[in-house]
């Protein structure tokens, strides 16, 4: 099966499934027994040639850097590989960060990844109460002009904050946002802005940390403690969506559609998001290659009008989440904000 690709700008093509890096972070959960670099080779060989990471994912940029070195040694070049990293300044330095700080962090990512120019930097900003994100985005644009960054993008900005950047001429190629059957916030206004500005969305949370899986069909509602922060995060999103009973109704519909197309329930959840307006790709978090073959099935079928009708009949009963992209997560002492780690960049200095 052939992995779908999309061209973000002339000559810059990514796979429509992106291998996420958060699960490889030392702070996420216990490491797998498999070799993460060999796993990256397997993803690339299968056609998933785009990798997502961040400056605050402990150890992940270095791992991908080692993979790039080894792959170039074995194959001669990495021209098909795209690495999308992030620039996530700490919450506590937002008011004081300066241009030199920004360049230092970008230089650190260049060194870790072993690149002369970062393929993409996705800019993140913790709170709108410190209104400096446009100023800092300009500094990233200057680093792009200097040849240190190829494409500038953003992550977890809502529609209004994104508009403030594009209105002053900052060209963003993509926005990385949470988008799933549980979370339709990007469809409310951000997708329309992306259409206007010729941007694409790169979507995480599409499989809800594994909750969109056959093992959860008919399962009793789980409660803390959970194995990792992904499960904590997405159980909260299930609660926002409408609770475990409505989620079970959705899973039942997805399972029926999956059986019809002879694919996995996860594939149906992923295909639905891939088909939304201005969605460029979905990010699948994976510590190992265990689910690689299953993930690729998303490219073997299409949802027909009856499938979409059945899914959206359940979605019409949703309660939330409310607001625009990442709005409820910005409430630092709220249930979503309280599980986050806000100052990881300084810890890695």
Buried (B, 14 or more C-beta within 10 A) or exposed (E): EEBEBBEBEEEBBBBBBBBBBBBBBEEBBEBBEEEBBEBBBBBBEBBBBBBBBBBBBBBBBBBBBBBBBBBBEEEEEBEBBBBBBBBBBBBEBBEEBEBEBBBEBBEBBBEBBBBEEBBBBBBBBBBBEBEBBBEBBBBBBBBBEEEBBBBBBBBBBBBEBBBBBBEEEBBBBBBBBBBBBBBBBBBEBBBEBBEEBEBBBBBBBBBBBBBBBBEBEEEEEEEEEBEBBBBBBBBBBBBBBBEBEBBBBBBBBBBEBBEBBEBBBBBBBBBBBBEBEBBBBBBBBBBBBEBBEBBBBBBEBEBEEEBBEBBEEBBEEBEBBEBBBBBBBBEBEEBBBEEBEBEBBEEBE
